[in-house]
């Protein structure tokens, strides 16, 4: 088992210094591939920071579906998905769904 956590930035910019970059489209359209590949490589945690950046290209329904798919894959693989985002960027309904489906860590 690997003990480090891969750094994955949600951006359209090119990667540098060993940082993995993924376009927002890949995260929303291929959550199975993203999580499946990382978990199969031995990683136990996927951290997605600034998930509100996904709102630029996708509606909340598409984002919610992708994040719930990732959560299900993590549970099946005894792994974790950590999400970080700004509450104010989401509608109250979406934020309520995120906080009810994901355990909150402070």
Secondary structure, DSSP 8 states (H G I E B T S, - for coil): ---S---EEE-SS---TT-EEE-HHHHHH-HHHHHHHHHHTT--EEEE--GGGGGGTS-HHHHHHHHHHHHHHHHHTT-EEEE---GGGS-HHHHHHHHHHS----
